[in-house]
Amino acid sequence: MKYMDEFRDRDVVLGYAEAIRKLAEQRPEPMTFMEVCGTHTMSIYQYGIRSLLPDKVRLISGPGCPVCVTPNGYIDRAIACSRLPDTIITTFGDMVRVPGSSSSLMEERAKGADIRIVYSPLDAVAIAKKNCNKSVVFLGVGFETTAPAIAGSILVANADRLTNYCVLAAHKTIPYPMEVLSSDPELRIDGYICPAHVSAIIGADAYRTLAEKRGVPCVVTGFEPADVMQGVEMLARQVVGGVSKVEIQYRRVVSWEGNRKAQSVLAEVFSVCDAEWRGIGVIPGSGLEINDRYAVYDAEKVLQVSVEEPKEHPGCLCGEILKGKVSPFECPLFSTVCTPESPVGACMVSSEGTCAAAHKYGR
């Protein structure tokens, strides 16, 4: 297959592996690189990327799964909304199975709540048009990749003068947690494999502060095995050369400036806010909330619900896994009590979760 097979070519991948080995020999200290994209996490496990790297080059997974980093407080609020009369909850599929403090949306649906899986926020708008006597809530979870589409659904609802559609927003932006984690002395991150999908929206320039002021090399990388290996080689070359800059490996998709139209839509509907990240806590300026102009579409303001005090499963290590401080294999619940069929933590639910990837490919 043209434009696909060449990025899975064994000889090309092994060539990068040899180049990385030679670079690692030039540095006495080990190198630690973090990916902050769930699709990268899945690719690294699926293609056995770690097995191709020398011992001195270590890959760790960060908070790259939007479902995983969404805290229990948000899940609990969504559950509370689902219990309201004449209310339809619409959501992407992964969110249904994420455990909250005492229930999940799947459990609530089994009890009779009207919870529907959609493939696009515009599907939720269409449901609102067909159910004018009910409130339709879309669960707006995601990074800069999905946020423009959700903002677009609000603009469509506004143009159509829909009064029964709203979004429970929990959007987060990626560069801020990267800055927080890069300052953690326990992690000692030497470079980032920057997310490709997010970068297609925000542009590679978004990481310039991280590279220039924090001194952390950044390479925006694609998802195929040759992409990932080349991205690691580019990071290792920067570390060995004592430089720190932003590079784009994934040039066939990502530009320096990003998608200006998507950025414009985001700026129209959302405002920057502080956001809570599972395992990390509140990061100032790392979230997007619906601005005052479109407040009638903000579910948190429109729907009055009582939300229980959030609590975590005492044995779950999702928070530490999302920070890259432990691997799924170090969690006592992994693949025993916690499985994709019966998840205890969010990292085992999502198709982009580190635990789900490790369970499927890493054993």
WOGIZI-V983894 format. One record per pair of residues at least 6 apart in sequence whose C-alpha atoms are under 6 Angstrom apart, sorted by the first residue. I is the first residue (numbers start at 1). GAP is how many residues later the second one is. Records with the same first field share a line. If there is no record, write none. Layout:
I: GAP ; GAP
//
This chain:
7: 217 ; 219
8: 217 ; 218
13: 213
16: 213
20: 213
21: 33
30: 26 ; 27
31: 26 ; 159
32: 26 ; 27 ; 157 ; 158
33: 26 ; 156 ; 157 ; 158 ; 159
34: 25 ; 26 ; 27 ; 158
35: 26 ; 27 ; 157 ; 158
36: 26 ; 27 ; 28
37: 27 ; 158
38: 26 ; 27 ; 314
39: 313
40: 183
42: 315
45: 316 ; 317
46: 315
60: 264
61: 263
62: 260 ; 261 ; 262
63: 259
65: 287 ; 288
66: 76
68: 278 ; 279
69: 208 ; 209
70: 208
71: 207
72: 28 ; 238
73: 237
75: 25
76: 24
77: 230
79: 26
82: 31
86: 48
87: 47 ; 48 ; 49
88: 26 ; 27 ; 48
89: 26 ; 47 ; 48
90: 25 ; 26 ; 27 ; 47 ; 48
91: 26 ; 27 ; 47 ; 48
92: 25 ; 26
93: 24
94: 256
96: 9 ; 10
97: 9
98: 248
101: 209 ; 210
109: 6
121: 29 ; 32
122: 31
128: 8 ; 37
135: 29
136: 29
137: 29 ; 30
138: 29
139: 28 ; 29
140: 27 ; 28 ; 29 ; 30
141: 29 ; 30
142: 29
143: 28 ; 29 ; 30
144: 29 ; 54
145: 53
148: 114 ; 118
151: 118
166: 131 ; 132 ; 133
167: 130 ; 131 ; 132
168: 131
171: 116 ; 117
172: 114 ; 115
173: 113 ; 114
176: 110
182: 7
191: 25 ; 26 ; 27
192: 26
193: 26
194: 25 ; 26
196: 24 ; 25 ; 26
200: 54 ; 58
201: 57 ; 58
202: 56
203: 52 ; 53 ; 54 ; 55
204: 52
205: 51
211: 6 ; 33 ; 34
215: 29
216: 28
217: 27 ; 28
218: 28
219: 27 ; 28 ; 29
220: 28 ; 29
221: 10 ; 28 ; 29
222: 28
269: 21 ; 22
270: 18 ; 19 ; 20 ; 21
271: 17 ; 18 ; 20
272: 13 ; 15 ; 16
273: 12 ; 14 ; 15
274: 9 ; 10 ; 11 ; 12 ; 13
275: 7 ; 8 ; 11 ; 12
276: 6
278: 41
279: 40
317: 14
320: 6
321: 6
328: 27
338: 6
340: 8 ; 9
347: 6 ; 7 ; 8
348: 7 ; 8
//
